[in-house]
Amino acid sequence: MASCPARSRGDFMDRKLILNADDFGSFWAANEAVEQSFDRGFLTSTTLMTCCAWAEDAIARAKANPKMHVGLHITTTAEYPRLPW
């Protein structure tokens, strides 16, 4: 896949489209996909589910990747009976 050129913080504010990845921290595969998508320039932001099993992994990835713009995903219910959050 082709990557987008690197942009400055000013370019971020000039964008007309925001591509947000939901459920960062929910599963290892989600974290991997979010990180790779940021590295390739496809995403603008992501939202972190702090109460999920893979949240600590997501936080470590976000700290190590200055390209990531991370917000909070408020979670009050769980759709998976064996994975309560």
MDAnalysis code that builds the backbone (N, CA, C; Angstrom):
import MDAnalysis as mda
import numpy as np

u = mda.Universe.empty(255, n_residues=85, atom_resindex=np.repeat(np.arange(85), 3), trajectory=True)
u.add_TopologyAttr("name", ["N", "CA", "C"] * 85)
u.add_TopologyAttr("resid", np.arange(1, 86))
u.add_TopologyAttr("resname", ["MET", "ALA", "SER", "CYS", "PRO", "ALA", "ARG", "SER", "ARG", "GLY", "ASP", "PHE", "MET", "ASP", "ARG", "LYS", "LEU", "ILE", "LEU", "ASN", "ALA", "ASP", "ASP", "PHE", "GLY", "SER", "PHE", "TRP", "ALA", "ALA", "ASN", "GLU", "ALA", "VAL", "GLU", "GLN", "SER", "PHE", "ASP", "ARG", "GLY", "PHE", "LEU", "THR", "SER", "THR", "THR", "LEU", "MET", "THR", "CYS", "CYS", "ALA", "TRP", "ALA", "GLU", "ASP", "ALA", "ILE", "ALA", "ARG", "ALA", "LYS", "ALA", "ASN", "PRO", "LYS", "MET", "HIS", "VAL", "GLY", "LEU", "HIS", "ILE", "THR", "THR", "THR", "ALA", "GLU", "TYR", "PRO", "ARG", "LEU", "PRO", "TRP"])
u.atoms.positions = np.array([
    [0.827, -1.184, 0.000],
    [0.000, 0.000, 0.000],
    [0.871, 1.246, 0.000],
    [0.433, 2.242, -0.683],
    [1.149, 3.515, -0.728],
    [0.870, 4.297, 0.546],
    [1.844, 5.063, 0.962],
    [1.637, 5.886, 2.152],
    [1.458, 7.342, 1.742],
    [0.802, 8.089, 2.607],
    [0.601, 9.513, 2.376],
    [1.846, 10.261, 2.837],
    [2.148, 11.404, 2.254],
    [3.320, 12.166, 2.695],
    [3.131, 12.681, 4.117],
    [4.238, 12.828, 4.822],
    [4.181, 13.350, 6.189],
    [3.641, 14.768, 6.176],
    [2.895, 15.119, 7.210],
    [2.301, 16.449, 7.288],
    [2.680, 17.105, 8.614],
    [2.683, 18.405, 8.611],
    [2.964, 19.144, 9.835],
    [1.679, 19.319, 10.635],
    [1.799, 19.791, 11.839],
    [0.635, 20.032, 12.696],
    [-0.310, 21.031, 12.037],
    [0.211, 22.016, 11.335],
    [-0.625, 22.992, 10.642],
    [-1.482, 22.339, 9.581],
    [-0.910, 21.390, 8.838],
    [-1.679, 20.670, 7.821],
    [-2.825, 19.897, 8.451],
    [-2.600, 19.359, 9.652],
    [-3.648, 18.611, 10.359],
    [-4.887, 19.479, 10.567],
    [-4.682, 20.734, 10.892],
    [-5.802, 21.636, 11.157],
    [-6.509, 22.061, 9.868],
    [-5.854, 21.931, 8.725],
    [-6.435, 22.316, 7.443],
    [-7.237, 21.202, 6.778],
    [-7.261, 20.037, 7.341],
    [-7.940, 18.910, 6.711],
    [-9.443, 19.106, 6.678],
    [-10.053, 18.553, 5.657],
    [-11.504, 18.623, 5.505],
    [-12.186, 17.314, 5.916],
    [-11.424, 16.240, 6.042],
    [-11.962, 14.932, 6.368],
    [-11.188, 14.335, 7.536],
    [-11.908, 13.847, 8.533],
    [-11.290, 13.184, 9.672],
    [-11.611, 11.698, 9.573],
    [-10.579, 10.873, 9.573],
    [-10.753, 9.417, 9.576],
    [-10.346, 8.906, 10.949],
    [-11.326, 8.489, 11.732],
    [-11.102, 8.043, 13.097],
    [-11.252, 6.527, 13.195],
    [-10.295, 5.895, 13.876],
    [-10.366, 4.455, 14.137],
    [-10.958, 4.255, 15.525],
    [-12.065, 3.572, 15.582],
    [-12.771, 3.311, 16.835],
    [-12.199, 2.067, 17.518],
    [-12.433, 1.931, 18.810],
    [-12.141, 0.713, 19.593],
    [-10.659, 0.406, 19.768],
    [-9.805, 1.415, 19.774],
    [-8.381, 1.218, 20.063],
    [-8.273, 0.684, 21.484],
    [-7.592, -0.433, 21.663],
    [-7.445, -1.052, 22.980],
    [-8.352, -2.241, 23.197],
    [-9.292, -2.475, 22.291],
    [-10.248, -3.571, 22.495],
    [-9.628, -4.944, 22.271],
    [-8.788, -5.091, 21.266],
    [-8.154, -6.363, 20.924],
    [-6.772, -6.083, 20.348],
    [-5.880, -7.071, 20.409],
    [-4.543, -6.911, 19.847],
    [-4.614, -6.565, 18.361],
    [-5.468, -7.256, 17.623],
    [-5.570, -7.028, 16.179],
    [-6.031, -5.601, 15.872],
    [-6.930, -5.061, 16.676],
    [-7.379, -3.678, 16.484],
    [-6.219, -2.712, 16.705],
    [-5.439, -2.954, 17.742],
    [-4.290, -2.094, 18.018],
    [-3.280, -2.132, 16.876],
    [-3.026, -3.327, 16.377],
    [-2.076, -3.491, 15.269],
    [-2.572, -2.749, 14.026],
    [-3.849, -2.889, 13.724],
    [-4.418, -2.231, 12.543],
    [-4.392, -0.710, 12.683],
    [-4.715, -0.210, 13.851],
    [-4.693, 1.237, 14.081],
    [-3.276, 1.772, 13.929],
    [-2.320, 1.112, 14.544],
    [-0.932, 1.573, 14.457],
    [-0.423, 1.555, 13.015],
    [-0.675, 0.485, 12.296],
    [-0.237, 0.403, 10.905],
    [-0.921, 1.462, 10.036],
    [-2.187, 1.720, 10.304],
    [-2.918, 2.726, 9.528],
    [-2.370, 4.124, 9.770],
    [-1.977, 4.423, 11.009],
    [-1.336, 5.714, 11.288],
    [0.011, 5.793, 10.586],
    [0.794, 4.715, 10.675],
    [2.126, 4.707, 10.049],
    [2.046, 4.926, 8.546],
    [0.972, 4.468, 7.937],
    [0.810, 4.603, 6.488],
    [0.102, 5.904, 6.091],
    [-0.326, 6.682, 7.079],
    [-0.938, 7.972, 6.807],
    [-2.413, 7.937, 6.468],
    [-3.088, 6.828, 6.777],
    [-4.503, 6.700, 6.433],
    [-5.439, 7.285, 7.492],
    [-5.012, 7.355, 8.742],
    [-5.886, 7.795, 9.829],
    [-5.525, 9.180, 10.327],
    [-6.546, 9.863, 10.837],
    [-6.368, 11.166, 11.459],
    [-6.354, 11.045, 12.976],
    [-7.185, 10.125, 13.514],
    [-7.293, 9.975, 14.968],
    [-7.801, 8.583, 15.315],
    [-7.776, 8.295, 16.610],
    [-8.340, 7.055, 17.127],
    [-8.928, 7.338, 18.498],
    [-9.797, 6.445, 18.963],
    [-10.380, 6.592, 20.294],
    [-10.089, 5.342, 21.107],
    [-9.579, 5.543, 22.321],
    [-9.102, 4.480, 23.196],
    [-10.178, 4.023, 24.174],
    [-10.388, 2.713, 24.226],
    [-11.292, 2.100, 25.203],
    [-10.427, 1.663, 26.384],
    [-10.360, 2.478, 27.424],
    [-9.423, 2.254, 28.528],
    [-9.756, 1.050, 29.400],
    [-10.970, 0.583, 29.377],
    [-11.364, -0.527, 30.250],
    [-11.182, -1.898, 29.600],
    [-10.655, -1.951, 28.415],
    [-10.516, -3.217, 27.692],
    [-9.163, -3.883, 27.967],
    [-9.117, -5.161, 27.659],
    [-7.948, -5.986, 27.969],
    [-6.661, -5.511, 27.292],
    [-6.742, -4.920, 26.124],
    [-5.562, -4.522, 25.376],
    [-5.299, -3.017, 25.450],
    [-5.876, -2.343, 26.432],
    [-5.701, -0.892, 26.565],
    [-4.252, -0.513, 26.876],
    [-3.602, -1.271, 27.744],
    [-2.216, -0.939, 28.089],
    [-1.309, -1.051, 26.864],
    [-1.549, -2.050, 26.029],
    [-0.798, -2.189, 24.784],
    [-1.056, -0.985, 23.879],
    [-2.310, -0.563, 23.777],
    [-2.668, 0.590, 22.950],
    [-1.991, 1.861, 23.465],
    [-1.961, 2.041, 24.765],
    [-1.322, 3.220, 25.358],
    [0.168, 3.229, 25.048],
    [0.812, 2.087, 25.167],
    [2.246, 1.993, 24.860],
    [2.504, 2.322, 23.389],
    [1.648, 1.824, 22.504],
    [1.803, 2.117, 21.074],
    [1.623, 3.617, 20.807],
    [0.632, 4.227, 21.458],
    [0.376, 5.653, 21.256],
    [1.542, 6.507, 21.761],
    [2.111, 6.126, 22.904],
    [3.257, 6.873, 23.439],
    [4.466, 6.777, 22.518],
    [4.612, 5.633, 21.862],
    [5.761, 5.421, 20.985],
    [5.572, 5.998, 19.586],
    [4.356, 6.417, 19.263],
    [4.057, 6.887, 17.913],
    [3.514, 8.315, 17.962],
    [4.364, 9.317, 17.728],
    [3.918, 10.709, 17.816],
    [2.890, 11.109, 16.756],
    [2.688, 10.279, 15.737],
    [1.689, 10.586, 14.711],
    [0.262, 10.388, 15.223],
    [0.104, 9.611, 16.272],
    [-1.243, 9.265, 16.746],
    [-1.889, 10.411, 17.522],
    [-3.132, 10.701, 17.170],
    [-3.974, 11.633, 17.907],
    [-5.047, 10.767, 18.557],
    [-4.986, 10.639, 19.894],
    [-5.834, 9.687, 20.609],
    [-6.844, 10.414, 21.483],
    [-8.109, 10.020, 21.331],
    [-9.176, 10.523, 22.180],
    [-9.708, 9.401, 23.054],
    [-10.724, 9.682, 23.814],
    [-11.306, 8.713, 24.740],
    [-12.614, 8.160, 24.196],
    [-12.752, 6.862, 24.233],
    [-13.992, 6.181, 23.849],
    [-14.697, 5.796, 25.149],
    [-15.768, 6.498, 25.464],
    [-16.540, 6.204, 26.674],
    [-17.302, 4.900, 26.453],
    [-17.138, 3.956, 27.377],
    [-17.756, 2.637, 27.246],
    [-18.599, 2.358, 28.483],
    [-19.898, 2.206, 28.289],
    [-20.789, 1.935, 29.427],
    [-21.439, 0.556, 29.366],
    [-21.377, -0.102, 28.224],
    [-21.937, -1.453, 28.082],
    [-20.969, -2.316, 27.282],
    [-21.196, -3.628, 27.319],
    [-20.368, -4.559, 26.555],
    [-21.269, -5.448, 25.713],
    [-20.923, -5.593, 24.441],
    [-21.743, -6.447, 23.590],
    [-21.277, -7.899, 23.601],
    [-20.119, -8.159, 24.234],
    [-19.586, -9.512, 24.300],
    [-19.743, -10.050, 25.726],
    [-20.550, -11.086, 25.937],
    [-20.807, -11.576, 27.303],
    [-19.554, -12.052, 28.037],
    [-18.574, -12.589, 27.327],
    [-17.381, -13.116, 27.981],
    [-16.282, -12.076, 28.126],
    [-16.502, -10.880, 27.618],
    [-15.530, -9.791, 27.739],
    [-16.210, -8.568, 28.337],
    [-16.553, -8.615, 29.594],
    [-17.244, -7.467, 30.196],
    [-16.314, -6.266, 30.349],
    [-16.830, -5.118, 29.980],
    [-16.104, -3.881, 30.223],
    [-17.044, -2.847, 30.609],
])
